[in-house]
Amino acid sequence: MKLAMFGGEPTVRPEYRRLEWPVVTDADREAVGRVLDSRKFTVGARNEAEIHGLEAEWARFCDTRYAVSVNSGTVALELALAALGLQPGDEVIVPALSYVATAMAPLYSLAVPVFVDIDPVTFNIDVSRIEAKITDRTRAIVPVHLGGLPADMDEILALARKYDLLVVEDAVQAQGGTYRGRTCGSIGDAGVFSLNVEKSIPTCGEGGLVVTDRADVAERVRSLRILGEDLSTEERLYVSATRGSNLKLSSVLAAFTRAQLARFWAYQEKRDANTPVFVDRLAALPGIIAPTAPADRTHMWHMLRFRFDPRAAGLAGVTPGRFRAALRRALLAEGVPLTHYQIIPLPGQPVFQDQNAYGNGLPWSLPGTNPQRYDLADYPVTCQVIEDSLCLRRMHLNPDAGPALAEYATAFERVWDNLGHIARYARAMPYRPPWHAVPRYQEAEAEAA
């Protein structure tokens, strides 16, 4: 059959090219309406039930003593690090591949991110490379459970004990995941979650939570989210004991999330049935490296990243980047909504290249800080993974995505039946690495030329 990119009919039906997520039901509408009727819209309102209810339910969900809600996952990570005592000039180890908020959060406390390359199979931080990045200024490690697959927490915790470091889990993509019987978010000193609309348990906008077993950390986060106020009094006195900001979650968003949380395991059961079938069909095609999960942890399938190897596919003279770019063009034409997840390693982001988050070079210019070298050559695995992979995001979270995923797999198989055409297209097409979209890399390339 002629590929759609060359004039054929697309494989995927229009209704399957963009599936609804989150699924909104009458239960969600009733939850939001309940808040509107109560007129209790924020934490601190007398008899406010939704935020406190969500925090109690989320703590049980994560097997932690405390959960504190805030207005985004980014803020959750910022406040978790601050509440644990992060100081200006401290160093925080983070993976080179994640959402930028992972590396941005330490800047909230004037701390410095230190990047570590990733594992080529799990896409999580490469634990074998962490120890070499630990210095006398290192204070914390932030492992990310990327795509829904838990990181190697036992090895990370062993390093934390050896060097007296904090561990804050970025579990925003692994809601409900487990590692060797422990729930993601409950393993380190604290864990953070996002309720962004793309997450497996979303709200109708943005939200986040910090989970911990430490009472002092939970109380500190509660204070920081409300302008650093002293919350020990029965009546709010509007007295700020420390620096904070207005970072509260609204009751409307909390109520929506509670309704979604109540359905999570039913939805996840369907995802656990739908997704492996799709992944296995793609893994059977030569040249596709599909996501896998070690037996000691659960993959929550938040995001599906597929790597593409032209040599294994039998294509000579085609680079991985060109192969990936040609495949994306072909599969999008067939109706498969593949996308990038990050087009540049975190250390290549301009904010870290410039090392000037607050002016005057801060926090990198603070006295006693160690010089940081954010050279993309130091993160070859991250660069290669970005170069040769594509992701399926959001669509497959719909619990009824099985038929759509079957059509996506058929589209892949159709493209693989026409790899000769793909190879010719890949060799002829204009191509630059994904991060060429960032102006500074265009400028650097022009200057070099």
Salt bridges, closest charged atoms under 4 A:
ASP26 OD1 - ARG29 NH1 3.20
ASP28 OD2 - ARG263 NH2 2.92
GLU50 OE2 - ARG34 NE 2.73
GLU50 OE1 - ARG258 NH1 2.91
GLU55 OE2 - ARG225 NH1 2.90
GLU57 OE2 - ARG258 NH2 2.58
ASP126 OD2 - ARG129 NE 3.14
GLU131 OE2 - LYS162 NZ 2.71
ASP152 OD1 - ARG297 NH1 2.72
ASP154 OD2 - ARG180 NH1 2.55
ASP154 OD1 - ARG182 NH2 2.55
GLU169 OE1 - HIS145 NE2 2.86
GLU198 OE1 - ARG393 NH2 2.99
GLU198 OE2 - ARG394 NH1 3.99
ASP216 OD2 - ARG214 NH2 2.86
GLU219 OE1 - ARG222 NH1 2.98
GLU229 OE2 - ARG236 NH2 2.58
ASP296 OD2 - ARG180 NE 2.73
ASP296 OD1 - ARG297 NE 2.79
GLU334 OE1 - ARG414 NH1 2.93
ASP354 OD1 - ARG440 NH2 3.03
ASP375 OD2 - ARG373 NH2 2.95
ASP378 OD2 - ARG373 NH1 2.38
ASP388 OD2 - ARG307 NH2 2.75
ASP400 OD1 - LYS270 NZ 3.86
GLU407 OE2 - ARG13 NH2 2.62
GLU413 OE1 - ARG281 NH2 2.75
GLU445 OE2 - ARG432 NE 3.31
GLU445 OE1 - HIS436 ND1 3.72
